[in-house]
Structure formats: C-alpha cells, structure tokens
Amino acid sequence: MSLRAKSHPVAGTIAWLASLLMFFPIFWTVLASFKTELGAIATPPELIFTPTLENYTEILSRADYLSFAMNSVVVSFGSTVLALLIAVPAAYAMAFYPTKRTRSTLLWMLSTKMLPSVGVLVPIYLFARNVGLLDTRTGLILMYMLMNLPIVVWMLFTFFKEMPKAIIEACLIDGASQWQTITMILLPLVLPGIASTALLNVILSWNEAFWSLNLTAHDAAPLTAFIASFSAPQGLFWAKLSAASTMAIAPILVFGWFSQRQLVRGLTFGAVK
C-alpha cells in the first residue's frame, strides 16, 4: 500500500472533524431556538428538554419576517448580477489582454479588502444620505457590489486565465467576431467558474451585517438587521435570538445545500488538465 493510500483515512478523519467543528455552531443555534429562555442559558447546557415553538411564534408576531427575507433576496441577487456585469468584462480583458499594469491593478483591488469597513463608514454614510440612498435596496445593492467586486474580479480572472488563448485565436481565424467568440465559445466554457463565483457572492452578501445595520433602518433592512432587532437594552434573549438566526440562515443554508455540487465544480475548475 502506498503512502498516499495510507494517508487517506487520516485525511478523512481530519476532514470530518473540521466539518463537525464548523457545523456545531449552527447545530447549537438551532437547538437553542427550541428551548425556553431559561433553558438556553442553563449551566450546564440542557441536552434533554421539551422543545417549544414559543420563540418562533413570538418572533413572527413581532416582526414581518417575509419583508426582511425579500430584502435579503433582492439585495443579494441584485448585487451579484451587477457585480458579474462589471467583473466579467474586466476579468476577461485583464486575462486575455494584459498590460504591464494588470498585476498592479489586481493587487490594488485586493488591497481595498484590507481596509476596515468602519474606517470608511462616515464618508459612505454621508454620501448615501446626500444622494437619497439611505434605507433603500438600491443603496445596499451598490454597497454590496462594491464590497465584493474585488473578490469577484479575482476569481473570474483566475478562471479566464485557465482557458487557452489558442481557443480565442482559432475562433478569430475562422471568422468569428470578438462578440461571438466571447458569448458562444468562451463564456459556456468558463460557466462553472462564473456560477461558483456568483454563488459565493450571494452567500457573502446574504451574511453581510455591518453595512446593513448602518445604512438601513426599516424599509430595506435585510435578515441580518432582523437578527439584530432581537437584542435589547436589558440584555440578549438567547432563545429568541437563536430562533431569529435560524430563520435567517435557513434560506441560504438550503440554497447552498442544493448548489454545493455546482460550487465545488466551479472552485475546482481547471484543477485537472
């Protein structure tokens, strides 16, 4: 038996342990959402208890969950579509027609992610207020698009770089126009990478909390603001907060579960030649 074969059980065990560690907070949140407030903060934790739907009932009576959920859907998918419309041509140009400043441009775009969001909160807040984008879906869509655009461009650039330039040259020699080459040949080939990038952008936008809490109040507030609304000056109500969190992550968790094959396929795109 080769060394590689012998290492498979160890690698599998490590992978399972890592998966359990990442899944445990979700499991514990869902579990706490079915407890009473006293049960949620009990020490030691209650593992055997009588489940209750009281937290969910009270949450639905206090807040319009569907309104928050619709805002999350519109903002997440809207920002993703807008980011792709900008990032696809940008990544294509930098991958197939690089200049001496292409690498510097990519590094500069990535460096914007290193700036703490709170460092630019005041100017962005004032700008959004002056142009009427506070507490609007349009404002959040633009903010999320700009926030995730460097990652989207970098990922698409990597996928485009995996494509042989000979394909483009052959199409042009055969008489295809630049537009036909891109839309009929290149984009279908790189579609798994575009899909995985879009899925990742949706997840990042769905989970974004800082900007949603600072740029919205009621009308455009997404599910991250919905969760925050269940904290109070008297303290945190863990059971209700857990129920709100469960309701907020459930849609994207289901979406990610059904899309996991496409996501993995895209992220491993070009790994095997």
Secondary structure, 3 states (H helix, E strand, C coil): CCHHHHHHHHHHHHHHHHHHHHHHHHHHHHHHHCCCHHHHCCCCCCCCCCCCCHHHHHHHHHCCHHHHHHHHHHHHHHHHHHHHHHHHHHHHHHHHCCCCCHHHHHHHHHHHHHCCHHHHHHHHHHHHHHCCCCCCHHHHHHHHHHHHHHHHHHHHHHHHHCCCHHHHHHHHHCCCCHHHHHHHHHHHHHHHHHHHHHHHHHHHHHHCCHHHHHHCCCCCCCHHHHHHCCEECCEECHHHHHHHHHHHHHHHHHHHHHHHHHHHHHHCCCCCC
